Amino acid sequence: MNYKIVLLGASFVGKSTIIKQLMYNQFYEKTESTIGCSFFKKKLMVNDKEVWLHIIDTAGSQRFNTLLPMYVKGAHAILFVYDVTNLESFDKIKLLLNDKTIQQSNATMFLIGNKLDLPRVIDFNEVKSFAKEHLMHHHELTATSYHDVKQLFMTVASLLSYPQSIENNVVLTNNKKTNCCYS
């Protein structure tokens, strides 16, 4: 199975660092800002099934927003990444969700908080409510941890491969009309 995964968010929230941790099992303290986008391909095993993730790491800079339709078209999952230490990065997610291309997408959406190893300024309950309101899966991690990053992508691959999954003892079913899972 092949799935197109797109990471969106402000600059310097750690999108590239998350991808590099997944691909190379290494944390890069200094990562240059992405220009346009970068492409990666990762194989994961989900319930003895080979799953290929075709991952697009997008630039967070405003000047690349015109490329958003090209990134999002045909995506199976969109990961909206924010920095838990930076309120403006969360505000960028709110702006992205207003984009017509995102609103018309059939992708499963994830809200990903990064940099949990640093003091957070964004209220967890506010983020959780926001994710629920926008029918998004919510996950927080630190890109310094390969375990956290791999677990995120295993969750994404599992939910895409098996739309009916058990998470926290709640049966989730993929609703194609709203692109969300509900109990």
HELIX and SHEET records of a PDB file:
HELIX    1   1 LYS A   15  TYR A   24  1                                  10    
HELIX    2   2 GLN A   62  LEU A   67  5                                   6    
HELIX    3   3 LEU A   68  VAL A   72  1                                   5    
HELIX    4   4 LEU A   87  LEU A   97  1                                  11    
HELIX    5   5 LYS A  100  GLN A  103  1                                   4    
HELIX    6   6 PHE A  124  GLU A  133  1                                  10    
HELIX    7   7 TYR A  146  SER A  161  1                                  16    
SHEET    1   A 6 CYS A  37  VAL A  46  0                                        
SHEET    2   A 6 LYS A  49  THR A  58 -1                                        
SHEET    3   A 6 ASN A   2  LEU A   8  1                                        
SHEET    4   A 6 ALA A  77  ASP A  83  1                                        
SHEET    5   A 6 THR A 108  ASN A 114  1                                        
SHEET    6   A 6 HIS A 137  GLU A 140  1                                        
SHEET    1   B 3 SER A 165  GLU A 167  0                                        
SHEET    2   B 3 VAL A 170  ASN A 175 -1                                        
SHEET    3   B 3 CYS A 180  TYR A 182 -1                                        
END                                                                             
